[in-house]
Amino acid sequence: MEIQSSQIEQISTVSQSSNSQENISKKTATAAEIQDWLVCYLAELMENKPDEIDVTIPFDRYGLDSSAAIGMIGDLESWIGIELDPTLPYDYPSIETLARHLAEESKVNV
C-alpha cells in the first residue's frame, strides 16, 4: 500500500485541531480512505513506516493502550465528522474491520 505524504500531513493537521463542534464537518469516507488514515496515524504513533503496518493485526498487538486508542478515535472523529464511541477499537480490533465499519457508519450519518 502506497501512502502519500499528503495523507501524513493530513494526520498531523487532524492531531493539531481541536475537537470542537464547529471544526467538525461531516464527510463520507470510503473504507480505503479510512484504512489509509488509520495506517498513517498508527505508523506515526508507533514511529514506523506506513508499509510496516498490517491492517489485519489487532490494535493491541501494536501496543495501542486505552489512552492512545481514545486519542486515535478522537482524531478520527474530527476527521470523519461523526461522533464515535471510544470503545470502537475493542469492538472492531483491527484497522481493516474498523475501517469497514466506519465507512458504513459515515454513509448512514450523511
C-alpha positions as CSV (number, residue, x, y, z in Angstrom):
1,M,0.0,0.0,0.0
2,E,1.5,3.3,-1.0
3,I,0.8,6.2,1.4
4,Q,1.3,9.7,0.1
5,S,2.9,12.5,2.1
6,S,-0.4,14.5,1.9
7,Q,-2.1,11.8,4.0
8,I,0.7,12.1,6.6
9,E,0.3,15.9,6.6
10,Q,-3.5,15.3,7.0
11,I,-2.9,13.3,10.1
12,S,-0.7,16.0,11.6
13,T,-3.3,18.6,10.9
14,V,-6.1,16.5,12.4
15,S,-3.9,15.9,15.5
16,Q,-3.4,19.6,16.0
17,S,-7.0,20.6,15.5
18,S,-9.5,20.8,18.4
19,N,-12.5,18.6,18.8
20,S,-15.0,21.5,19.0
21,Q,-18.2,21.0,17.0
22,E,-17.6,24.0,14.7
23,N,-14.4,22.2,13.4
24,I,-16.2,19.0,12.6
25,S,-17.7,18.8,9.1
26,K,-19.3,15.5,8.0
27,K,-17.7,13.6,5.2
28,T,-18.5,10.3,3.5
29,A,-15.3,8.3,3.7
30,T,-14.7,5.0,2.0
31,A,-13.2,2.1,3.8
32,A,-10.0,2.5,1.8
33,E,-9.7,6.2,2.9
34,I,-10.4,5.4,6.5
35,Q,-7.9,2.5,6.4
36,D,-5.2,4.7,4.9
37,W,-5.9,7.3,7.6
38,L,-5.6,4.7,10.3
39,V,-2.4,3.2,8.8
40,C,-0.8,6.6,8.7
41,Y,-2.0,7.5,12.2
42,L,-0.7,4.3,13.7
43,A,2.6,4.4,11.8
44,E,3.2,7.9,13.1
45,L,2.2,6.9,16.6
46,M,4.4,3.8,16.6
47,E,7.2,5.6,14.7
48,N,7.1,3.1,11.9
49,K,6.7,3.4,8.1
50,P,3.1,3.0,6.9
51,D,4.1,0.0,4.8
52,E,5.1,-1.8,8.1
53,I,1.5,-1.7,9.4
54,D,-0.6,-4.8,8.7
55,V,-4.2,-3.9,8.6
56,T,-5.3,-7.3,9.8
57,I,-3.3,-7.3,13.0
58,P,-5.2,-6.3,16.1
59,F,-4.5,-2.9,17.6
60,D,-3.3,-4.3,20.9
61,R,-0.5,-6.2,19.1
62,Y,0.8,-2.8,18.1
63,G,0.8,-1.8,21.7
64,L,-2.1,0.6,21.4
65,D,-3.2,1.1,25.0
66,S,-6.6,2.6,26.1
67,S,-5.4,6.2,26.2
68,A,-3.8,6.0,22.8
69,A,-7.0,4.3,21.4
70,I,-9.1,7.1,22.8
71,G,-6.8,9.7,21.3
72,M,-7.0,7.9,17.9
73,I,-10.8,7.8,18.0
74,G,-11.0,11.4,18.9
75,D,-8.8,12.5,16.0
76,L,-10.7,10.1,13.7
77,E,-13.9,11.6,14.9
78,S,-12.7,15.1,13.9
79,W,-11.6,13.9,10.5
80,I,-14.8,12.0,9.7
81,G,-17.1,14.4,11.3
82,I,-19.3,12.0,13.2
83,E,-19.4,11.2,16.9
84,L,-17.7,7.9,17.6
85,D,-17.8,5.5,20.5
86,P,-14.4,5.4,22.2
87,T,-14.7,1.6,22.5
88,L,-14.7,1.1,18.8
89,P,-11.1,-0.3,18.7
90,Y,-12.2,-3.0,21.1
91,D,-15.4,-3.8,19.1
92,Y,-13.5,-3.7,15.8
93,P,-10.0,-4.7,16.8
94,S,-8.1,-4.2,13.5
95,I,-7.6,-1.4,11.1
96,E,-9.4,-3.4,8.4
97,T,-12.5,-4.2,10.5
98,L,-12.7,-0.7,12.0
99,A,-12.4,1.0,8.6
100,R,-15.2,-1.2,7.1
101,H,-17.5,-0.4,10.0
102,L,-16.8,3.3,9.9
103,A,-17.3,3.5,6.1
104,E,-20.8,2.1,6.6
105,E,-21.5,4.4,9.5
106,S,-20.4,7.5,7.6
107,K,-22.8,6.6,4.8
108,V,-25.7,6.3,7.2
109,N,-24.9,9.6,9.0
110,V,-24.6,11.8,6.0
